[in-house]
Amino acid sequence: MDDDGREFMQWIDVLAKGIIAGAAIGYLFSFTDMMAPGKAVALGGLAGCLASITFKNRQDDRKK
């Protein structure tokens, strides 16, 4: 696999992990009855996506 393909797969891996972790935390938050489970999972997934993008960018900056 070339460098572009490898970098793309790293982004997909990081995003998938962030979305899954965020959605899981959102679902656990829904047990507090402060928010509906569907809404909590969606917002958690979005937050996880944004957090994983930030994490990957900071990780890439440290390598340079």
C-alpha positions in Angstrom: 0.0 0.0 0.0 1.3 3.5 -0.8 1.7 6.3 1.7 -1.6 8.0 0.8 -3.5 4.8 1.3 -1.8 4.1 4.6 -2.5 7.6 5.8 -6.2 7.3 4.7 -6.6 4.0 6.6 -5.1 5.6 9.7 -7.7 8.3 9.5 -10.5 5.8 9.1 -9.2 3.8 12.1 -8.9 6.8 14.3 -12.4 8.1 13.3 -14.0 4.7 13.8 -12.5 4.4 17.3 -13.6 7.9 18.3 -17.1 7.5 17.1 -17.6 4.2 18.8 -16.1 5.4 22.1 -18.1 8.6 22.0 -21.3 6.8 21.3 -20.7 4.4 24.1 -20.1 7.2 26.5 -23.2 9.0 25.3 -25.2 5.8 25.9 -23.9 5.6 29.4 -24.8 9.2 29.9 -28.4 8.4 28.9 -28.8 6.3 32.0 -28.8 9.6 34.0 -32.2 10.4 32.4 -31.0 13.8 31.4 -31.2 13.0 27.7 -33.0 10.5 25.4 -30.7 7.6 24.5 -30.8 8.2 20.7 -29.9 11.8 21.1 -27.1 11.0 23.7 -25.6 8.4 21.3 -25.7 10.8 18.4 -24.1 13.7 20.3 -21.5 11.3 21.8 -20.6 10.0 18.4 -20.2 13.5 17.1 -18.1 14.5 20.1 -16.0 11.4 19.7 -15.5 12.2 16.0 -14.3 15.7 16.7 -12.1 14.5 19.6 -10.4 11.8 17.4 -9.7 14.4 14.7 -8.1 16.7 17.2 -6.1 13.8 18.7 -4.8 12.7 15.3 -3.8 16.2 14.3 -1.8 16.7 17.5 -0.2 13.3 17.1 0.8 14.1 13.5 2.2 17.5 14.6 4.4 15.8 17.3 5.9 13.4 14.6 7.0 16.3 12.4 
